[in-house]
Amino acid sequence: MMDANTGDLVYRPVKAHPSAVKTIAFSPDGQTFISGGETSILMWNTNTGLPIGPRMQLRSASVFCLKFSPDGKYFACGAYLSSTLLWDAVTGDKIGEIPHEGFFAFTPDSKQIIVMEGKHKINVWDIATLTKIGEPIETTDFFWCFAVSPDGKTLVTIAEWLDKVEFWDLASRQRIGEPLIINMTRLTYLNFSPDGTKLLCCNQYKVLIWDVETRTYIGKIWQHSGKISAMAFSIHGNKLVTGSEDETVRVWDVD
């Protein structure tokens, strides 16, 4: 773990998993974080740098994503060749699983989790009962990933190999207006700014920002010489950090 202000190591490196560490997520209050290896998950105390409880072992699945719910009560794990798994973040007990692997996201109120079902469907699940809510969002395109607006009312999706972004009303499961055509081949990632006013769209090398209300291009293109592999907004939404296979991490001014 490193100090975000100085870049200095806070704790000595710790052997966390018997194989490569694939993903890490901090709890909303910053007091704990979770790490995912090939087939295991560990929860850590941020203040001591020590594990909390035993390693959570998965059944021959490869972890690719970990996320906390916004209220910090739950965390979910996406794993290849497995289900989307849910845990109680306080007790460390497994709550259950949703029988679909793929991209997922919590709703802002932490009451629901949205999960891709194959390539053509996205379903909303109630966390308390682990049951589907309403009809799925469906398309003939292949869903690649999606993002939920900060107010929880809108879902945006991108389709595999296509250059369009579609907006969906989460309550009615219906499209909102015409698709946004990005004119950038093979979109791989999208996300809202923390205030919900901007939409970030990314392909392998470039990042573009769009105004959500007007669906107009704001006019900023950020580019790496290698494939972009990770990105995140700052908590206030005025900075964007991108990481790339060109071995650089870059900080961009969004305003």
LOMI-953833 format. One record per residue (C-alpha): residue in three letters; chain; x, y, z. Coordinates in steps of 0.25 Angstrom, whole numbers. Each point is the difference from the previous one (the first is absolute). Layout:
<nodes>
residuo;cadena;xx;yy;zz
ALA;A;X;Y;Z
...
</nodes>
This chain:
<nodes>
residuo;cadena;xx;yy;zz
MET;A;0;0;0
MET;A;5;14;-3
ASP;A;-3;14;5
ALA;A;-8;7;-11
ASN;A;7;14;4
THR;A;14;-4;0
GLY;A;1;-13;-8
ASP;A;7;-7;12
LEU;A;-3;-14;4
VAL;A;-8;-1;13
TYR;A;2;-14;3
ARG;A;10;-11;-5
PRO;A;-5;-8;-12
VAL;A;-9;-12;5
LYS;A;-2;-14;-7
ALA;A;-15;1;-2
HIS;A;-3;-11;-10
PRO;A;6;-13;-5
SER;A;-1;6;-14
ALA;A;-1;13;-7
VAL;A;-8;11;6
LYS;A;-11;4;-10
THR;A;-8;11;6
ILE;A;-1;9;13
ALA;A;-12;9;5
PHE;A;0;9;12
SER;A;-13;1;9
PRO;A;-7;14;-1
ASP;A;5;4;14
GLY;A;14;-4;-4
GLN;A;2;-9;13
THR;A;1;-13;-8
PHE;A;3;-5;-13
ILE;A;-1;-14;-8
SER;A;10;-6;-9
GLY;A;-3;-11;-10
GLY;A;9;-11;-5
GLU;A;-2;-11;-10
THR;A;-10;-8;9
SER;A;0;8;13
ILE;A;-4;13;7
LEU;A;6;6;12
MET;A;-5;12;9
TRP;A;10;9;6
ASN;A;1;11;11
THR;A;4;13;-7
ASN;A;6;5;13
THR;A;9;-12;4
GLY;A;2;-6;-14
LEU;A;-4;-14;5
PRO;A;-10;-10;-4
ILE;A;-14;0;6
GLY;A;-5;-14;2
PRO;A;4;-13;-9
ARG;A;2;0;-15
MET;A;-14;-2;-7
GLN;A;3;-11;-10
LEU;A;-8;-1;-13
ARG;A;-3;-13;-8
SER;A;9;0;-12
ALA;A;-3;13;-5
SER;A;8;12;-4
VAL;A;-3;13;7
PHE;A;0;12;-9
CYS;A;-8;11;7
LEU;A;-3;4;15
LYS;A;-9;11;4
PHE;A;-6;6;13
SER;A;-14;5;1
PRO;A;-1;15;1
ASP;A;-5;-2;15
GLY;A;12;-9;3
LYS;A;-9;-12;5
TYR;A;2;-9;-11
PHE;A;11;-4;-10
ALA;A;-1;-8;-13
CYS;A;9;-8;-8
GLY;A;0;-3;-15
ALA;A;7;-13;-4
TYR;A;2;-7;-13
LEU;A;-7;-13;-2
SER;A;-8;3;13
SER;A;-12;8;5
THR;A;0;14;6
LEU;A;3;-2;15
LEU;A;-5;9;11
TRP;A;6;1;14
ASP;A;-4;8;13
ALA;A;11;10;1
VAL;A;-1;1;15
THR;A;0;-15;4
GLY;A;7;-6;-12
ASP;A;-11;-10;-2
LYS;A;-4;-4;-14
ILE;A;-15;5;-3
GLY;A;-2;-7;-13
GLU;A;3;0;-15
ILE;A;-7;4;-12
PRO;A;2;-11;-11
HIS;A;6;9;-11
GLU;A;14;4;-2
GLY;A;3;14;-6
PHE;A;0;14;2
PHE;A;-7;5;12
ALA;A;-3;13;8
PHE;A;-7;4;13
THR;A;-11;10;0
PRO;A;3;13;7
ASP;A;-10;-3;12
SER;A;7;-14;2
LYS;A;-13;-7;-1
GLN;A;2;-7;-14
ILE;A;11;-5;-8
ILE;A;0;0;-15
VAL;A;6;-12;-8
MET;A;2;-4;-14
GLU;A;-7;-13;-4
GLY;A;8;-5;-12
LYS;A;2;10;-11
HIS;A;-14;5;-3
LYS;A;-7;2;14
ILE;A;3;9;12
ASN;A;-9;-3;13
VAL;A;-2;7;12
TRP;A;0;-8;13
ASP;A;-5;3;14
ILE;A;12;-3;10
ALA;A;-9;-3;12
THR;A;-8;-11;-7
LEU;A;10;-3;-11
THR;A;-11;0;-10
LYS;A;-2;7;-14
ILE;A;-8;13;0
GLY;A;-8;3;-12
GLU;A;3;-3;-15
PRO;A;14;-1;-5
ILE;A;7;11;-9
GLU;A;2;-7;-13
THR;A;6;2;-14
THR;A;4;-7;-12
ASP;A;14;6;1
PHE;A;11;-6;9
PHE;A;1;7;13
TRP;A;14;3;4
CYS;A;-1;9;13
PHE;A;-9;10;6
ALA;A;-1;11;11
VAL;A;-10;5;9
SER;A;-3;15;2
PRO;A;3;6;14
ASP;A;-15;2;2
GLY;A;-3;-15;-3
LYS;A;-10;4;-11
THR;A;8;-3;-13
LEU;A;8;-11;-5
VAL;A;10;2;-12
THR;A;5;-12;-8
ILE;A;10;-2;-11
ALA;A;-1;-12;-10
GLU;A;12;-9;-3
TRP;A;8;5;-13
LEU;A;-10;12;-2
ASP;A;2;15;2
LYS;A;-14;3;6
VAL;A;-4;3;14
GLU;A;-15;-2;4
PHE;A;-7;6;11
TRP;A;-11;-8;8
ASP;A;-10;4;10
LEU;A;2;-10;12
ALA;A;-14;1;5
SER;A;-7;-3;-13
ARG;A;12;-8;-7
GLN;A;-3;9;-13
ARG;A;10;7;-8
ILE;A;2;15;2
GLY;A;1;7;-14
GLU;A;9;-4;-11
PRO;A;14;-6;2
LEU;A;12;9;2
ILE;A;10;-3;-11
ILE;A;14;1;5
ASN;A;7;-2;-14
MET;A;11;-7;8
THR;A;3;-15;-4
ARG;A;-2;-11;11
LEU;A;-5;7;12
THR;A;5;-7;13
TYR;A;-4;8;12
LEU;A;-10;11;4
ASN;A;-3;7;13
PHE;A;-7;12;6
SER;A;7;11;7
PRO;A;-4;1;15
ASP;A;-10;11;-2
GLY;A;-6;-7;-12
THR;A;1;11;-10
LYS;A;11;-6;-8
LEU;A;2;-13;-7
LEU;A;14;-6;-2
CYS;A;2;-9;-12
CYS;A;12;-8;-3
ASN;A;6;-9;-11
GLN;A;14;-7;1
TYR;A;8;13;-2
LYS;A;-9;12;2
VAL;A;-10;6;10
LEU;A;-11;10;-4
ILE;A;-10;8;9
TRP;A;-14;3;-4
ASP;A;-11;9;7
VAL;A;-11;-10;5
GLU;A;-11;10;-1
THR;A;2;5;-14
ARG;A;8;-12;-5
THR;A;10;9;-6
TYR;A;15;-2;-1
ILE;A;7;8;10
GLY;A;13;0;-9
LYS;A;11;-7;8
ILE;A;8;-11;-5
TRP;A;10;-7;9
GLN;A;9;-10;-6
HIS;A;11;-10;4
SER;A;10;-7;-9
GLY;A;-4;-14;6
LYS;A;-14;-6;3
ILE;A;-7;7;11
SER;A;-2;-11;11
ALA;A;-6;8;12
MET;A;-6;13;3
ALA;A;-7;7;12
PHE;A;-6;14;3
SER;A;4;7;13
ILE;A;-11;1;10
HIS;A;-3;15;-4
GLY;A;0;-4;-15
ASN;A;10;11;-4
LYS;A;11;-10;-3
LEU;A;1;-13;-8
VAL;A;11;-10;2
THR;A;4;-9;-11
GLY;A;9;-12;0
SER;A;6;-6;-13
GLU;A;8;-12;-6
ASP;A;10;11;-4
GLU;A;4;-1;15
THR;A;-5;14;3
VAL;A;-10;5;10
ARG;A;-6;14;-4
VAL;A;-8;10;8
TRP;A;-10;9;-9
ASP;A;-7;13;4
VAL;A;-15;-3;-4
ASP;A;-5;14;2
</nodes>
